[in-house]
Amino acid sequence: MNMYQYRRERLTSLIREQYGGIRKMLADASGWSEARISQILSSTYREGRAFSEKIARKLEDDLALPAMFFDQGAITVPEEPAAAPRFRRVRAIDEDTPGIVQIRRVRLRLSAGIVGFAIDPDEEAGPPFNVEDDWIARNRFNPQDLIAIEVTGESMEPRLYRGDLVVVNTGDKQPADGQVFAVNYEGEAVVKRLSRDAGHWWLTSDNADQRRFPRKLCDGVSCLIVGRVVLKKSENI
């Protein structure tokens, strides 16, 4: 028995003995998605090697289990055969791929002073932005609230560049000092950092050239939060 199989059997026993044999109960307790639990229990997903050492240690931590719980009592066996190198198989990803959530790339359609907004598919930006469902589960996001938009302009350099893609959680519109938000500013979609100063909220830029990108007061119907930026994809290294 290799280590992957041993860990799967330990997890199966844990689910049976402490969670009544119900995977969802363990998933809820750990904050992982049920689909992710099913993947690491699968003897075929990723050739049965999904329950890696990194995954085992993370799941132990999230379930408040003793360190090395899933390896306890096992005979030490190399996780990868030493005889020959292995290569990860390339797999196509689509909307039905297990463990993957596709986030729509959109363009925001806004009007000055109007809280609501419309979205148009951004076909020029390319295919949907793919994330793992356990990332969504860990952060307790609602996938329906997530949209991906392209950054325009230079005001947020060097953290965000023109053409970078950011994921916006439209379910989180609560202002937070120092956090980045997509904002409807006088009918224009902007990505800015919110700051609190002298009892007011301000839209600030990360660009050091404050003469070109001065802060702007975020107050009333001229400044409406669309959602909080929670992830970025960038080709600028």
N, C-alpha and C positions, 0 to 999 in steps of 0.2 A: 504494500500500500504506500503510495507516495504522499507527500505532505499536503498536496491540494485535496486529495480524497479524504485524508485524515481530518482536515479542518472542516470539510463539508459534513462529515459524520458528527463531529463535535457540535456544529451549529444545528444540525438536524435534531440531535438529542436535546440541546438547549431549548429549541422551539417546542419540542414535545413535552419536556418536563416542566418548563417554567411558563410557557405561553399557550398551553392547551393544544399544541399542535397547529396553531394558527399563525401563519407567517405575518399577517397584517398586524397582529398585536406586537410582535417583535419589531416590525418596521416602524410602528408608531412610537414605541419606546426608544428606538435609536435615532429617530429623525430621518432615517433612510427611506427611500421609496420601496414599495413591495416589489416593483419590477427589478430594482437593483439587488434586492435580497435573492430573488429568483435567479438572477444571472450568476451570482457567486456560488449558488447551490447547484448550478447546472454542470453536468459532467461533459457537456459538448460545447457550451459557450466559451469562446476563446480557447478551444481545445482542452477544456477542463482546467485551465490555469488561471481563472479569474480570481480565485481566492488566494491572492498573493500575500506575502508577508506584510506589505504596506497596508493592504485592505484589512487583514486580520488585526493588526495593531490599532487601526483606526476604529474598527467596529468594537473591539474590546473597550476602548476609551469611551465611545459614545454610549455603550451599555453599562459603563461603570463596572466592568469585569476585571478580575486580576490580570496583571500583565502576563502575556504568553498563554492565556487561557486556552485558546484554540490549538496551541501546539503542545499543551501539557501531556506528558506521557508518551509522546511520539518518538519513534526511533528516528534519529536525524538522517534525513534523506535529502540530497541536493534537489532544489526546486527545478533546476534545468539540467537535463542530461549533459554530461561533459563531453560526450563523444562527438557531437556535431553542433555547430551553431544553428540557432533557429531564427526565423524571420517572421515578422508579423504580417499576416495576410491583409492585403488591401480589401476593404469591403465598401460597397456602395451604401450611401446613407440616403434614406428618403423618409417621408412622413410616417411610414410604418415600421421603421427600424426600432427594435426594443431598446429602451434606455435613452433614447434621443428625443428631444423636443425641438421643434423648428420654430424660431421666432421670426415674425414677418418683418421684412424691410419695407419701410413706408416713408411717405412724405406727409408732413403735417399740413393740414389746411386750416388756417386760423383767421379769426377776425378780431380786431381791436376791441377790448372790453367785454368779450364773450368768453365765459368760463369753458364751455364745451369746445370740442374740436373734431374735425373729420380727418380720416386718414386715406391716402391713396397708395396703392401698391407702387413700390419703387422698382420697376422692372430693370432700369438701367443700372441699379446698384448690384444686381446679381441675385443668386439664389438665397433662400432663407438662411438665417444665422442659426447654426446648430449648437445646442448645449446639452449636457447630460442631465437627465431628470433628477439625479441625486443632488446636483447643485441647486436646482429649483426647490427640492424638498428641504435641504439643509437651511436655506434662507427663507423658507415658508412663503415663497412667491406663488401667486396665481398665474399660470402660464397665459391666461387670457388677458392679463394686465400688461404683458411685456411686449414692447415693440422695439425695433431697431431703426435708428436714423443715422444719417451721415453728418459728420461735423463739417461746417462751412467756416471759412475765415481762419484767421491766425490768432485770435484773441486768447485762446486757451493753451497756446504753446508755452512750454515744451511738453506738457502732459497730454494734450490732445492736439492733433494736427488736422489740417484740412484733408478730408477724405477718410479719416478714421471712422469706424463704426462704433456706435455706443448703444447699449441696451437700456431702455428707459422703463422703469416700473411705474406705470400710470396709476397704480393703486396706492402709491405713496406720494402725497402732495403736502406733507407736513414740513414746513421750513425747518432746516437744521443748519446751524452755523458751521461753515467750512465744507459743506457737502455740495456736490455738483448736481444741478437740475436742468431739465429742459423746460424752458419758460416761454410763454406767450407774452412778448414784450411789445406792446402797442401793435399787435397783429403780426409780429414777426417771430418765427421760431428761433430761439437762441439757446445755446448751451453755456451756462455760466455757473460760477461758484457763488453761493449765498454767504453773506457775512452779516453779523449783527454789530451795529455800532451806534452809539448815542441814541439808543431806543428805536432805531429804524433798521429795516432789512435793506441790504444793498446787493446789486449784481456786480460781481467783481471778475476780472480777467486774470489768468495766470501769467499772461505775457508781461514781461518786465517793463515794456514800453507803455507806461501809464498815461503818457500824453496822447498816444494813439488810441488807447483802450481804457479810458477813465471809468471809474465805477459809476453806476447809475442807481438811483433810488428805486427800490422795488416796493411800491405802495399802491393800494387801490386797484381799480380795474385796468390800469395801464400795465400791470405786471401780474400775470396769472401763472401759477405753477402747473405744468403739464404732468410732470412726474420726475422721480429721482433717477439719476444715472447710476446703474449698478454694475455695469460691465463694459469693457471696451475691447475692440479688436483693431490692432494697428500694425502697419508694415514699417513704421518708423522705429528703428532699434537704436 
